[in-house]
């Protein structure tokens, strides 16, 4: 059996757990899209559901940053 590379894609549940938010919040972010402060998701097949690239975590956190005094 060949070695399986770790994936760079996360499920909605994994993304929610990483950020400490609800799954519904993640779906809302996906619906908004990156141009409106949300995130990008991908669908691979009908049954497998949505996947989010791990770089979206860092990008989203960076956009949520609040500078002190502002």
C-alpha positions as CSV (number, residue, x, y, z in Angstrom):
1,X,0.0,0.0,0.0
2,X,1.5,3.4,-1.0
3,X,2.2,6.1,1.5
4,X,-0.6,8.6,1.7
5,X,0.5,12.3,1.8
6,X,-1.2,14.4,4.4
7,X,-3.8,16.6,2.8
8,X,-3.8,20.4,2.9
9,X,-7.6,20.4,2.9
10,X,-9.8,20.5,5.9
11,X,-13.5,19.7,6.5
12,X,-15.9,22.3,7.7
13,X,-15.8,20.7,11.1
14,X,-12.0,20.7,11.3
15,X,-11.9,24.4,10.3
16,X,-14.6,25.3,12.9
17,X,-12.7,23.4,15.6
18,X,-9.4,25.1,14.6
19,X,-11.0,28.6,15.0
20,X,-13.2,27.7,17.9
21,X,-16.4,28.7,16.1
22,X,-19.6,26.8,15.0
23,X,-20.0,24.9,11.8
24,X,-22.8,27.3,10.9
25,X,-20.4,30.2,11.2
26,X,-18.0,28.5,8.8
27,X,-20.9,27.9,6.3
28,X,-21.7,31.6,6.6
29,X,-18.1,32.6,5.9
30,X,-18.2,30.3,2.8
31,X,-21.4,31.9,1.6
32,X,-19.9,35.4,2.0
33,X,-16.8,34.5,0.0
34,X,-13.3,36.0,0.3
35,X,-14.2,39.4,-1.3
36,X,-16.7,40.0,1.6
37,X,-14.5,38.9,4.5
38,X,-15.3,35.2,4.2
39,X,-13.4,32.2,3.0
40,X,-13.1,30.0,-0.1
41,X,-14.2,26.4,-0.1
42,X,-14.0,23.6,-2.7
43,X,-16.4,20.8,-3.5
44,X,-15.0,17.4,-4.6
45,X,-17.8,15.2,-5.7
46,X,-21.4,15.4,-4.5
47,X,-21.2,13.3,-1.4
48,X,-17.8,14.3,0.0
49,X,-18.9,17.8,1.1
50,X,-16.9,21.0,1.2
51,X,-13.2,21.3,1.8
52,X,-11.2,24.3,2.9
53,X,-7.5,24.8,2.2
54,X,-5.4,25.2,5.4
55,X,-4.0,28.5,4.2
56,X,-7.5,29.9,4.7
57,X,-7.1,29.7,8.4
58,X,-4.1,32.0,8.4
59,X,-5.7,34.4,5.9
60,X,-8.9,34.6,7.9
61,X,-7.1,35.1,11.2
62,X,-5.1,37.9,9.6
63,X,-8.2,39.7,8.4
64,X,-9.8,39.5,11.8
65,X,-6.8,41.1,13.5
66,X,-7.6,44.1,15.6
67,X,-4.9,46.7,16.4
68,X,-4.9,48.1,20.0
69,X,-6.4,51.5,20.3
70,X,-8.4,51.3,17.1
